[in-house]
Amino acid sequence: MKEWSIRIGCVLLGVALTLGTMHLKGMINKSDVSTAQEVETEKDAKNTVSNDETDTAIEEKEDSKSDFLLEAQLKYQDMLDKKLNNDESQKDEQENETQPDEELEPEPGSIESAPVKWIKDYPMINSDETLEDKLSERSSYEETMAVNALDKMIIENSTIDFSNVKITIMGDSLTEASNLSEEEKGLYNWPTQLKDILNCKEVVNLGIGGSTVSSCVAHYPMCKRWTDIPKDSDIIIVMGGSNDMLFENKWQFGELEYNKRMIDDTFCGDLDRMLSSMAYTYRETNDENYCKLIYINPPSTILNDAVYASDPNNMIHQRSFAEAINTIAPTYGFEVIDMYNNNILNSHDPDINAQYVYDGIHCNKEGYKIMAEHVASQIIQRIEQ
């Protein structure tokens, strides 16, 4: 009897333990389900917030594009109005003048003999503000996008025939696009993209990575290799100075004041001699054809400022090089496309650096396209159409 009592007690204990375990498992399962539901709810909430932020960012970007396009349309209309008023004024002046009996053939080498009709009184420098002024108005990304919207509009509406125009461009790695692969640089350097945009006869690319303007550091100096530029070029563009800003100290920079700058192996002295020699060779004594001379003032870059900040007592800030270019180039008939002061593709801006100038100085292929479109637009604006 005692044995059966023990057996019955064990059975009842087992049943109690089994029921208790099942109840506990149920509680645990319910807790797991509840926790999982809470996690999923939290994830959904986060995803909703993330999606909302993404949608907001996309909407803001689209609004910005619309704003830039509207600004471009207004600027373009203003340009057309000014041109119309100028044309009407010139027409009135011509009607009041005595017309010659017959129209003379343009002399070779004169501006009238150029394959396109250049505007004679176009501003020598396309900037009327400093970089600091521009930065106070808006970021480089915003400025670049707004300018690019206008550039695209000018290119789209151009009626100029460049099929008989030859352009030669001398520069450094920004012109060669030496940061791209061999295959990509041939397709996406900005001179190649410029040729495609303008559909011109030929573009000669004399860009060499590391090239300086001055011979003081002897990095394929432009002041010694400018003679490689073909004399039958219709447009000559120089884009130099970025490497000088990286390698040259204040003694190698020299003096900008005219009476002090004519010293060999200084940036100011070599730039002056190079541009004066080019003007004499390709403009003053070029009896075969008229040649347009253009200098591109390179964009502001975070790399140049980093070099200056490393030794401010000996190095020269980029603004001094930009000032030298804007002072010397117009003296010898070079019109300046001032990307520095106009705050275009300035890599101090994180958005520019992230999207177009990833290493602080060189563009990716999209950045080179923006550069090519800006140069194309500037050339078009300088020509009657």
VEXDREN-2710 file (C-alpha; in Angstrom, 1 decimal):
% VEXDREN-2710
k/r/px/py/pz
1/MET/0.0/0.0/0.0
2/LYS/2.8/2.3/0.9
3/GLU/4.5/1.5/-2.4
4/TRP/1.4/2.4/-4.4
5/SER/1.1/5.7/-2.5
6/ILE/4.7/6.5/-3.4
7/ARG/4.0/5.7/-7.1
8/ILE/0.8/7.8/-7.2
9/GLY/2.7/10.7/-5.6
10/CYS/5.4/10.5/-8.2
11/VAL/2.9/10.5/-11.0
12/LEU/1.1/13.5/-9.6
13/LEU/4.4/15.3/-9.1
14/GLY/5.3/14.5/-12.8
15/VAL/2.0/15.8/-14.0
16/ALA/2.4/19.0/-12.0
17/LEU/5.9/19.5/-13.3
18/THR/4.8/18.9/-16.9
19/LEU/1.9/21.4/-16.6
20/GLY/4.1/23.9/-14.9
21/THR/6.7/23.6/-17.7
22/MET/4.1/23.9/-20.4
23/HIS/2.7/27.0/-18.7
24/LEU/6.2/28.5/-18.4
25/LYS/6.9/27.8/-22.1
26/GLY/3.7/29.5/-23.0
27/MET/4.7/32.5/-21.0
28/ILE/8.1/32.5/-22.6
29/ASN/6.6/32.1/-26.1
30/LYS/4.1/34.9/-25.5
31/SER/7.0/37.1/-24.2
32/ASP/9.1/36.2/-27.4
33/VAL/6.2/37.1/-29.6
34/SER/5.6/40.3/-27.8
35/THR/9.2/41.3/-27.9
36/ALA/9.4/40.4/-31.6
37/GLN/6.4/42.5/-32.3
38/GLU/7.9/45.4/-30.4
39/VAL/11.1/45.1/-32.4
40/GLU/9.3/45.0/-35.7
41/THR/7.2/48.0/-34.6
42/GLU/10.3/49.9/-33.7
43/LYS/11.9/48.9/-37.0
44/ASP/8.9/50.0/-38.9
45/ALA/8.9/53.3/-37.0
46/LYS/12.6/53.8/-37.8
47/ASN/12.1/52.9/-41.5
48/THR/9.2/55.3/-41.7
49/VAL/11.3/58.1/-40.2
50/SER/14.2/57.1/-42.6
51/ASN/11.9/57.0/-45.6
52/ASP/10.4/60.4/-44.6
53/GLU/13.9/61.9/-44.3
54/THR/14.9/60.4/-47.7
55/ASP/11.7/61.7/-49.3
56/THR/12.3/65.1/-47.8
57/ALA/15.9/65.2/-49.0
58/ILE/14.8/64.2/-52.5
59/GLU/12.0/66.8/-52.5
60/GLU/14.5/69.5/-51.4
61/LYS/17.0/68.4/-54.1
62/GLU/14.2/68.6/-56.7
63/ASP/13.1/72.0/-55.4
64/SER/16.7/73.2/-55.6
65/LYS/17.0/72.0/-59.2
66/SER/13.8/73.9/-60.0
67/ASP/15.2/77.0/-58.3
68/PHE/18.4/76.7/-60.3
69/LEU/16.6/76.2/-63.5
70/LEU/14.3/79.2/-62.9
71/GLU/17.3/81.4/-62.0
72/ALA/19.1/80.2/-65.2
73/GLN/16.0/81.1/-67.3
74/LEU/15.8/84.6/-65.8
75/LYS/19.5/85.2/-66.4
76/TYR/19.3/83.9/-69.9
77/GLN/16.4/86.1/-70.7
78/ASP/18.3/89.1/-69.2
79/MET/21.2/88.2/-71.5
80/LEU/18.9/88.1/-74.5
81/ASP/17.3/91.4/-73.6
82/LYS/20.7/93.1/-73.3
83/LYS/21.9/91.7/-76.6
84/LEU/18.7/92.8/-78.3
85/ASN/19.1/96.4/-77.0
86/ASN/22.8/96.3/-78.0
87/ASP/21.9/95.1/-81.5
88/GLU/19.3/97.8/-82.0
89/SER/21.8/100.4/-80.8
90/GLN/24.5/99.2/-83.2
91/LYS/21.9/99.1/-86.1
92/ASP/21.0/102.7/-85.4
93/GLU/24.7/103.7/-85.4
94/GLN/25.3/101.8/-88.7
95/GLU/22.4/103.5/-90.4
96/ASN/23.8/106.9/-89.4
97/GLU/27.2/106.1/-90.8
98/THR/28.2/106.4/-94.4
99/GLN/28.4/103.0/-95.9
100/PRO/31.5/102.1/-98.1
101/ASP/30.9/101.4/-101.8
102/GLU/32.1/97.8/-101.5
103/GLU/32.9/95.5/-98.6
104/LEU/36.6/94.8/-98.3
105/GLU/38.0/91.3/-97.8
106/PRO/39.2/90.8/-94.2
107/GLU/43.0/90.7/-93.8
108/PRO/44.5/87.4/-92.8
109/GLY/45.2/87.3/-89.1
110/SER/42.7/90.0/-88.3
111/ILE/39.7/89.5/-86.0
112/GLU/37.4/89.8/-89.0
113/SER/39.1/86.8/-90.6
114/ALA/38.3/84.5/-87.6
115/PRO/36.0/81.5/-88.3
116/VAL/33.6/82.9/-85.7
117/LYS/32.7/86.6/-85.0
118/TRP/34.2/87.5/-81.6
119/ILE/32.6/90.2/-79.5
120/LYS/35.3/92.9/-79.4
121/ASP/34.3/94.6/-76.1
122/TYR/33.6/91.5/-74.0
123/PRO/34.8/91.8/-70.4
124/MET/38.4/90.6/-70.0
125/ILE/37.6/88.8/-66.7
126/ASN/34.2/87.2/-66.1
127/SER/34.1/87.9/-62.4
128/ASP/33.1/91.1/-60.6
129/GLU/33.2/89.7/-57.0
130/THR/35.8/88.0/-54.8
131/LEU/35.6/84.4/-53.7
132/GLU/34.7/85.7/-50.2
133/ASP/31.8/87.7/-51.6
134/LYS/30.5/84.6/-53.4
135/LEU/30.9/82.4/-50.4
136/SER/28.7/84.9/-48.4
137/GLU/25.9/84.5/-50.9
138/ARG/25.7/80.6/-51.1
139/SER/27.7/77.4/-51.1
140/SER/30.0/76.3/-53.9
141/TYR/27.6/73.4/-54.6
142/GLU/24.7/75.8/-55.0
143/GLU/26.7/78.2/-57.1
144/THR/28.1/75.4/-59.3
145/MET/24.6/73.9/-59.9
146/ALA/23.1/77.3/-60.7
147/VAL/25.9/78.2/-63.1
148/ASN/25.7/74.8/-64.7
149/ALA/22.0/75.2/-65.3
150/LEU/22.7/78.5/-67.2
151/ASP/25.6/76.9/-69.0
152/LYS/23.5/74.1/-70.3
153/MET/20.8/76.6/-71.5
154/ILE/23.4/78.7/-73.3
155/ILE/24.8/75.6/-75.0
156/GLU/21.4/74.2/-76.0
157/ASN/20.4/77.5/-77.6
158/SER/23.7/78.2/-79.4
159/THR/23.5/78.6/-83.1
160/ILE/27.3/78.9/-83.6
161/ASP/29.1/76.7/-86.1
162/PHE/32.4/75.5/-84.6
163/SER/33.1/72.9/-87.3
164/ASN/36.0/74.9/-88.6
165/VAL/37.4/75.9/-85.2
166/LYS/40.6/74.4/-83.8
167/ILE/41.2/74.7/-80.0
168/THR/44.5/74.0/-78.2
169/ILE/44.5/73.7/-74.4
170/MET/47.7/73.7/-72.3
171/GLY/47.4/72.7/-68.7
172/ASP/48.3/70.2/-65.9
173/SER/46.6/67.1/-64.4
174/LEU/43.2/68.9/-64.4
175/THR/43.5/69.2/-68.2
176/GLU/45.0/65.7/-68.7
177/ALA/42.6/64.1/-66.2
178/SER/45.5/62.1/-65.0
179/ASN/43.5/60.9/-62.0
180/LEU/41.3/58.8/-64.2
181/SER/42.2/55.5/-65.8
182/GLU/43.9/55.5/-69.2
183/GLU/40.7/54.5/-70.9
184/GLU/38.5/57.0/-69.0
185/LYS/40.9/60.0/-69.3
186/GLY/40.7/59.8/-73.1
187/LEU/36.9/59.9/-72.9
188/TYR/36.2/62.2/-70.0
189/ASN/38.9/64.8/-69.7
190/TRP/37.3/68.2/-70.1
191/PRO/39.0/69.1/-73.4
192/THR/37.6/65.9/-75.0
193/GLN/34.1/66.7/-73.6
194/LEU/34.5/70.3/-74.8
195/LYS/35.1/69.1/-78.4
196/ASP/31.9/66.9/-78.2
197/ILE/29.9/69.8/-76.8
198/LEU/30.9/72.4/-79.4
199/ASN/31.3/69.9/-82.2
200/CYS/34.5/71.7/-83.3
201/LYS/37.1/70.6/-85.8
202/GLU/39.8/69.7/-83.4
203/VAL/40.9/70.0/-79.8
204/VAL/44.6/69.5/-79.0
205/ASN/45.1/68.5/-75.3
206/LEU/48.6/69.6/-74.0
207/GLY/47.7/68.7/-70.4
208/ILE/50.5/67.1/-68.4
209/GLY/50.1/65.9/-64.8
210/GLY/52.3/67.8/-62.4
211/SER/53.0/70.7/-64.9
212/THR/53.7/74.1/-63.3
213/VAL/53.6/77.5/-65.0
214/SER/57.0/78.5/-63.6
215/SER/60.3/76.7/-64.1
216/CYS/61.4/77.2/-60.5
217/VAL/60.5/73.6/-59.6
218/ALA/60.9/72.2/-63.2
219/HIS/57.8/70.1/-63.4
220/TYR/57.2/70.2/-67.2
221/PRO/56.9/74.0/-66.9
222/MET/54.4/75.6/-69.3
223/CYS/56.7/78.7/-69.6
224/LYS/59.1/76.4/-71.6
225/ARG/56.7/74.2/-73.5
226/TRP/54.1/76.8/-74.7
227/THR/55.9/76.7/-78.1
228/ASP/54.3/73.3/-78.7
229/ILE/51.0/75.1/-79.3
230/PRO/50.1/74.9/-83.1
231/LYS/50.1/78.3/-84.8
232/ASP/46.9/77.4/-86.7
233/SER/44.9/77.3/-83.4
234/ASP/41.8/79.5/-83.5
235/ILE/41.5/79.4/-79.7
236/ILE/44.3/78.9/-77.2
237/ILE/43.4/78.1/-73.6
238/VAL/45.8/78.0/-70.7
239/MET/44.8/76.5/-67.4
240/GLY/47.7/76.6/-65.0
241/GLY/48.8/77.4/-61.5
242/SER/47.4/74.6/-59.4
243/ASN/50.8/72.9/-59.0
244/ASP/52.6/76.2/-58.5
245/MET/50.3/76.7/-55.5
246/LEU/51.4/73.3/-54.1
247/PHE/55.1/73.5/-54.6
248/GLU/56.3/77.1/-54.6
249/ASN/57.1/79.3/-51.6
250/LYS/56.9/83.1/-51.3
251/TRP/60.4/83.6/-52.8
252/GLN/59.5/81.4/-55.8
253/PHE/56.2/83.2/-56.1
254/GLY/58.1/86.5/-56.6
255/GLU/56.5/90.0/-56.7
256/LEU/53.3/90.9/-58.5
257/GLU/54.3/94.6/-58.8
258/TYR/55.4/95.1/-62.5
259/ASN/58.8/96.7/-61.8
260/LYS/59.7/93.8/-59.4
261/ARG/58.1/90.8/-61.1
262/MET/60.4/90.3/-64.1
263/ILE/62.7/87.8/-62.3
264/ASP/63.5/84.4/-63.7
265/ASP/62.2/81.2/-62.0
266/THR/59.4/83.0/-60.2
267/PHE/55.7/82.4/-60.8
268/CYS/54.9/86.1/-61.5
269/GLY/58.0/86.6/-63.7
270/ASP/57.6/83.4/-65.7
271/LEU/53.8/83.9/-66.1
272/ASP/54.4/87.4/-67.4
273/ARG/57.1/86.3/-69.9
274/MET/55.1/83.3/-71.1
275/LEU/51.9/85.2/-71.7
276/SER/53.6/88.2/-73.4
277/SER/55.5/85.7/-75.7
278/MET/52.4/83.9/-76.5
279/ALA/50.6/87.1/-77.3
280/TYR/53.4/88.2/-79.6
281/THR/53.6/84.8/-81.3
282/TYR/50.0/83.8/-81.8
283/ARG/48.3/87.3/-81.9
284/GLU/50.6/90.1/-83.0
285/THR/52.8/88.3/-85.6
286/ASN/50.5/85.5/-86.6
287/ASP/49.7/86.6/-90.2
288/GLU/47.8/83.4/-91.1
289/ASN/44.8/83.5/-88.7
290/TYR/43.3/85.3/-85.8
291/CYS/43.7/83.5/-82.5
292/LYS/41.6/84.0/-79.3
293/LEU/43.6/83.8/-76.1
294/ILE/41.9/82.6/-72.9
295/TYR/43.3/81.8/-69.4
296/ILE/41.3/79.7/-66.9
297/ASN/41.9/80.7/-63.2
298/PRO/41.7/77.2/-61.5
299/PRO/39.1/76.5/-58.9
300/SER/39.7/76.9/-55.2
301/THR/40.8/73.6/-53.6
302/ILE/41.1/72.3/-50.1
303/LEU/44.5/70.8/-51.0
304/ASN/46.1/74.1/-51.8
305/ASP/44.9/75.6/-48.5
306/ALA/46.2/72.5/-46.6
307/VAL/49.7/73.1/-48.0
308/TYR/49.5/76.8/-47.1
309/ALA/48.3/76.0/-43.6
310/SER/51.2/73.6/-43.1
311/ASP/53.7/76.5/-43.4
312/PRO/52.0/79.9/-43.6
313/ASN/55.3/81.8/-43.1
314/ASN/56.8/80.4/-46.2
315/MET/54.0/79.3/-48.5
316/ILE/51.6/81.5/-50.5
317/HIS/47.8/81.4/-50.3
318/GLN/45.9/80.5/-53.4
319/ARG/44.2/83.9/-53.6
320/SER/47.6/85.5/-54.3
321/PHE/48.1/83.2/-57.3
322/ALA/44.5/83.9/-58.5
323/GLU/45.2/87.7/-58.2
324/ALA/48.4/87.3/-60.2
325/ILE/46.6/85.6/-63.0
326/ASN/43.8/88.1/-63.0
327/THR/46.3/90.9/-63.1
328/ILE/48.9/89.6/-65.7
329/ALA/46.7/87.7/-68.2
330/PRO/44.5/90.7/-69.3
331/THR/47.6/92.8/-69.8
332/TYR/48.5/90.6/-72.7
333/GLY/45.0/90.2/-74.2
334/PHE/44.1/87.0/-72.4
335/GLU/40.4/86.9/-71.4
336/VAL/40.0/85.1/-68.0
337/ILE/37.5/82.5/-67.1
338/ASP/37.7/83.0/-63.3
339/MET/36.6/79.7/-61.7
340/TYR/38.4/80.7/-58.5
341/ASN/36.5/83.9/-57.6
342/ASN/33.2/82.6/-59.1
343/ASN/33.3/79.8/-56.5
344/ILE/32.8/77.0/-59.0
345/LEU/33.8/73.4/-58.1
346/ASN/35.4/74.7/-54.9
347/SER/36.4/71.5/-52.9
348/HIS/36.2/73.3/-49.6
349/ASP/32.5/72.5/-49.9
350/PRO/31.8/69.0/-48.6
351/ASP/29.0/68.4/-51.2
352/ILE/31.4/69.4/-54.0
353/ASN/34.2/67.2/-52.5
354/ALA/31.8/64.2/-52.1
355/GLN/30.3/64.4/-55.6
356/TYR/32.8/65.9/-58.0
357/VAL/36.3/66.5/-56.5
358/TYR/36.9/63.5/-54.3
359/ASP/40.6/63.9/-53.7
360/GLY/40.4/67.7/-53.0
361/ILE/41.8/68.9/-56.3
362/HIS/40.9/66.6/-59.3
363/CYS/37.4/66.1/-60.7
364/ASN/35.7/62.8/-61.5
365/LYS/34.2/62.5/-65.0
366/GLU/31.0/64.3/-63.9
367/GLY/33.0/67.2/-62.5
368/TYR/35.1/67.4/-65.7
369/LYS/31.8/67.6/-67.6
370/ILE/30.7/70.6/-65.5
371/MET/34.1/72.2/-66.3
372/ALA/33.7/71.5/-70.0
373/GLU/30.2/72.9/-70.1
374/HIS/31.3/76.0/-68.3
375/VAL/34.2/76.6/-70.7
376/ALA/31.9/76.0/-73.7
377/SER/29.3/78.4/-72.3
378/GLN/32.0/81.1/-71.8
379/ILE/33.3/80.7/-75.3
380/ILE/29.8/80.9/-76.8
381/GLN/29.0/84.0/-74.8
382/ARG/32.1/85.7/-76.3
383/ILE/30.8/85.1/-79.9
384/GLU/28.1/86.9/-81.8
385/GLN/25.3/84.7/-82.9
END
